[in-house]
Amino acid sequence: MKLSTAILADKLKSKFGLQNKKALSDELHLEQVLFYDDGDEMQPDKIYIYTQKPGAAEMLVVPERTVLFCMGKVHTRNTENDGQVFQVIDETSPFTLLNEIQRIFDYYDRWEKRLQELTRQADNIQELLDESFRIFLNPIIVSSADYFVIGYSSVIDTREELSSLVDLDSVIQSSDEYQNGKRILNQRKKRGAYYLPEYITGARTLRVNLFENAQFIYQIMMVESLSRFKSYDGALLEYLSAYIQTALARLIDSRVEIGHRLDRILSDILSNPGRDNKSAEKWFSEFGWLATHRYFCVSLKVNSLDWANMTVRFICKHMESMLGKCGSCAFQYENNIAIFVNLTLMESGAEEVLEKMVSFLKDTFLKAGVSNEFTGFEQLDAYYRQAVTALDVGCRRKPYRWIYRFDEVALDYVLERSSSELPVRLVCSDRILKLQAYDEAHHTDYYHTLKTYVESQLNAVQTAKKLFIHRSTFLYRMEKIEELVKLDLNDYDTLLYVMMTFRILEQEEQK
């Protein structure tokens, strides 16, 4: 790996006395250390060590982009276009200096080698970030354009004071986007490493933007939380960013076989719901998914910004990693993320699996619709629609929830469908509407009394308690209701119709 004069000076200053007249460069261009002999031609991007021979008075000219370490007093030319010259002012062996410089090269070469290995082999960027912690001694966070955290240094999990760095609420709250949209827009256009001051984000940060086809897609952020930044950290973070971008591209393009193959099979089945899928059982068996296994489907709603910045692909990979790649398959479908979970292979129940998802959903502001459990592959598309319906109806009925199960919203769905062709009040029981109108005209409370009675499963004592009235008062009201609307609640169909009417009218009130 190539080094910079700033890295060399910083690493050597604790062991050697050095003097130099030119500003240090952060550019990573130095690639080799050599001894210089009189008459040699110095090459750019090389480091030379020179000990002047007794009686020599020749002035050395150091080419641009070359570094020279002088042992003792050496005359060198110092102009703007000349290279960097370090004067070693203490008594030391040139061999000791060469060995130390080579150790610095070796240190960064080992880092480079590990980055290359991890970029080729790893199925996430976690190890890349952890391997780089020893270089920077500060945590690094990689996020998408919409603040979804793709990966971060493991040290954050070991230090409570660092937890806010990956907490989505804290990230968004401290984001300059919510204080100055124009400024953040300009920052997202920046190339190369740049700093954001402490007053914006709570701690000074060093950032590198990643682009794809000139579009800002990811950001690498290092936070000055455990040690002070070095002047050359920006150059090293840019160097690391190239590996991170390569790794992210690889993770997107070469998904694990089971995830890649299964998502295509499932997506094809969902896209052709009327097609005969007799061969599906054979396809799935190749991945250990059998018709006798227990399954359920999850639907996640993702906004347009997520799609534009490819966050969806990382959500899919994260879900498979979190739930288990052999027992789950997550993929993009329509405007959602579809996740099929094989409970048999995971050896767990649906509740246990959903519990794993809750924290992630909260952190990313995602909501999930969940189908009923099923076996077999004949109605995969129907169970996917169940999950989508659960998400749609649930978000409208109870927006404060994170997970919506179809069996919890099924009644609301049925009632919505029942009133989709006729106006709502034309679907409802005319007798209940008449009771409601009577209350409005006479300032009575018969509608609420009957509703409470039905909700109490026709229990007169429980109804009176809920209404805070005497039982005789309740019975009197029921007599008046009977006179007004003539309802036989002992008839199952009548009772069911009344219950549905109350629920439909309740939904209308909520709108």
C-alpha positions, -999 to 999 in steps of 0.1 A, spaced: 0 0 0 12 35 -8 19 60 20 19 98 24 45 121 38 20 130 66 17 93 76 55 89 76 61 120 97 34 111 122 46 75 127 83 84 129 82 115 151 80 95 183 113 77 175 133 101 155 141 138 156 129 152 122 129 186 106 113 196 73 105 229 56 77 220 33 41 213 42 32 176 46 11 160 19 -18 135 26 -16 120 -9 -10 83 -8 17 80 -34 50 68 -18 56 31 -26 92 21 -17 121 30 6 157 28 -7 193 39 2 205 67 -20 240 65 -34 258 95 -50 251 96 -87 218 77 -85 188 92 -103 160 98 -78 126 85 -89 93 101 -81 71 83 -55 101 68 -38 116 73 -4 154 77 -1 177 76 29 211 94 24 242 97 45 266 123 31 301 111 27 330 130 44 341 160 23 311 159 -1 295 193 -5 273 187 -35 238 201 -33 212 174 -38 182 182 -60 151 162 -49 126 156 -77 89 165 -71 69 137 -54 102 122 -40 110 121 -3 146 122 10 157 115 46 191 131 53 213 116 80 233 146 92 238 179 75 231 177 38 227 206 13 195 203 -7 176 226 -30 143 237 -16 119 252 -41 82 248 -47 87 221 -73 112 200 -53 103 170 -33 100 166 5 132 166 26 134 154 62 166 162 82 172 135 109 187 157 137 196 130 162 222 103 161 207 72 146 216 45 122 202 48 86 195 11 88 173 16 119 154 43 100 150 21 70 137 -8 91 112 15 109 99 29 76 96 -6 62 76 -16 94 52 12 86 48 0 51 42 -36 64 16 -23 89 -5 -7 61 2 -35 37 -14 -60 61 -45 -37 63 -46 -36 25 -43 -73 22 -72 -79 47 -94 -54 28 -88 -73 -4 -96 -106 12 -127 -94 30 -140 -76 -1 -138 -109 -20 -151 -132 7 -174 -115 32 -212 -114 28 -214 -81 46 -192 -50 53 -189 -55 90 -155 -71 90 -142 -44 67 -152 -18 92 -138 -37 122 -105 -44 105 -102 -7 98 -108 3 134 -72 -3 144 -61 21 116 -84 50 127 -93 43 163 -127 59 157 -160 42 148 -172 42 112 -208 41 100 -220 33 65 -255 45 56 -277 49 26 -289 83 13 -320 80 35 -300 73 67 -306 35 67 -275 21 85 -259 -6 64 -230 -13 87 -210 1 115 -179 -6 136 -186 -33 163 -170 -10 190 -202 10 189 -220 -20 205 -195 -22 233 -197 15 243 -231 28 256 -221 64 249 -217 56 212 -251 39 207 -268 72 195 -245 71 164 -266 43 149 -300 52 165 -322 63 136 -340 89 157 -308 105 168 -293 104 133 -323 121 118 -326 146 146 -290 157 143 -290 156 105 -283 190 89 -310 181 63 -337 191 88 -319 224 95 -307 235 61 -319 215 31 -298 235 7 -266 228 27 -272 191 29 -279 190 -9 -245 207 -15 -228 183 9 -242 153 -10 -225 165 -42 -191 166 -26 -163 144 -39 -135 132 -16 -133 134 22 -148 164 40 -155 174 76 -187 184 93 -181 205 125 -192 195 160 -221 220 162 -240 203 134 -239 166 145 -227 167 181 -192 155 173 -168 163 145 -173 139 116 -152 129 86 -173 118 56 -169 104 21 -198 102 -3 -203 73 -27 -219 77 -60 -233 54 -87 -239 69 -122 -234 104 -106 -261 97 -81 -254 99 -43 -262 65 -29 -241 59 3 -222 79 29 -192 67 50 -189 86 82 -162 84 108 -169 101 142 -142 118 163 -154 101 195 -125 80 208 -94 97 195 -86 130 177 -85 129 139 -52 127 121 -45 150 92 -43 121 69 -74 103 80 -93 117 51 -70 102 25 -72 68 43 -110 69 46 -112 76 8 -89 46 3 -112 25 25 -143 38 7 -132 22 -26 -132 -12 -10 -165 -6 8 -181 5 -25 -168 -26 -42 -181 -48 -14 -215 -32 -15 -217 -37 -53 -207 -73 -48 -233 -79 -21 -260 -65 -44 -250 -83 -75 -240 -117 -61 -265 -127 -35 -263 -161 -18 -276 -187 -40 -306 -197 -20 -317 -161 -17 -311 -154 -54 -327 -185 -68 -357 -186 -44 -366 -150 -49 -368 -155 -87 -390 -186 -83 -413 -168 -58 -415 -136 -78 -424 -155 -109 -452 -173 -91 -466 -141 -76 -465 -125 -111 -485 -153 -126 -512 -162 -100 -534 -181 -125 -507 -203 -139 -505 -240 -130 -476 -244 -106 -474 -282 -103 -437 -281 -108 -432 -256 -80 -429 -284 -54 -399 -298 -73 -383 -263 -75 -386 -256 -38 -374 -291 -28 -340 -283 -43 -336 -258 -15 -351 -280 12 -384 -262 12 -411 -289 12 -449 -287 8 -454 -302 42 -434 -274 59 -451 -245 77 -447 -210 61 -460 -175 64 -455 -143 44 -445 -108 54 -450 -76 34 -429 -45 41 -439 -11 26 -410 9 14 -411 45 3 -398 59 -30 -366 72 -15 -357 38 -4 -361 24 -39 -342 53 -55 -312 47 -33 -313 9 -34 -318 6 4 -343 -21 -4 -317 -45 -14 -299 -41 19 -331 -45 38 -337 -78 20 -302 -90 28 -304 -78 64 -338 -96 69 -324 -129 55 -293 -126 77 -314 -118 108 -340 -145 102 -317 -171 87 -309 -175 50 -320 -211 47 -353 -204 64 -362 -171 47 -362 -154 14 -367 -116 10 -370 -98 -23 -384 -68 -41 -419 -72 -55 -442 -45 -68 -438 -16 -44 -432 -38 -14 -406 -62 1 -419 -97 2 -405 -121 28 -414 -158 28 -404 -176 60 -401 -214 64 -409 -220 101 -401 -257 99 -365 -251 88 -362 -223 114 -376 -246 141 -396 -218 156 -430 -202 157 -443 -172 139 -443 -151 171 -407 -159 178 -397 -148 142 -417 -116 144 -402 -107 177 -368 -107 159 -381 -82 135 -397 -56 159 -365 -37 168 -354 -35 132 -388 -22 121 -388 5 148 -353 16 139 -361 19 102 -397 32 105 -410 2 85 -443 -16 91 -450 -52 84 -482 -70 73 -483 -107 81 -503 -135 65 -517 -166 82 -496 -197 84 -499 -222 56 -485 -253 40 -481 -262 4 -473 -239 -26 -507 -238 -44 -518 -204 -30 -486 -185 -24 -499 -155 -42 -531 -155 -20 -510 -155 12 -488 -127 -2 -521 -107 -8 -531 -115 28 -499 -99 40 -503 -69 18 -539 -65 29 -529 -68 66 -504 -40 60 -528 -18 41 -558 -21 65 -536 -22 96 -518 11 88 -551 28 83 -569 14 114 -540 14 139 -511 35 126 -492 33 159 -485 -4 154 -455 -20 138 -468 -54 128 -503 -62 115 -515 -98 113 -542 -107 88 -564 -124 113 -564 -92 134 -577 -71 105 -597 -96 86 -631 -84 99 -623 -48 90 -612 -60 56 -645 -79 51 -665 -49 62 -646 -26 39 -653 -49 10 -690 -52 19 -694 -14 16 -672 -10 -15 -701 -10 -40 -729 7 -20 -727 38 2 -718 28 37 -752 37 53 -770 16 27 -751 -14 38 -760 -9 75 -790 -21 94 -819 4 88 -831 -3 124 -798 7 139 -797 39 118 -833 46 129 -822 42 166 -792 66 160 -815 92 144 -840 89 173 -811 96 198 -801 127 179 -837 140 178 -846 133 214 -812 134 232 -814 98 244 -787 72 246 -803 41 231 -778 36 203 -748 35 228 -768 13 252 -776 -13 225 -740 -12 212 -726 -18 248 -751 -47 253 -740 -64 221 -703 -58 229 -710 -74 264 -723 -105 247 -759 -98 257 -750 -98 294 -774 -73 312 -754 -71 344 -720 -63 326 -737 -38 304 -752 -19 333 -718 -18 350 -701 -5 319 -728 22 315 -727 31 352 -765 28 355 -788 6 376 -799 -27 361 -836 -16 362 -826 15 342 -809 -6 316 -839 -29 313 -862 1 309 -840 13 280 -841 -21 264 -879 -20 265 -879 13 247 -854 1 221 -877 -29 215 -907 -6 210 -887 16 186 -870 -9 163 -882 -45 171 -849 -64 172 -847 -101 179 -811 -105 191 -816 -141 198 -817 -147 160 -780 -154 150 -783 -136 116 -799 -105 131 -773 -103 158 -745 -107 133 -759 -80 111 -763 -57 141 -727 -63 151 -714 -56 116 -734 -24 115 -719 -11 147 -684 -19 134 -690 -2 100 -704 29 117 -675 29 141 -651 28 112 -669 57 96 -666 78 128 -629 71 129 -625 84 93 
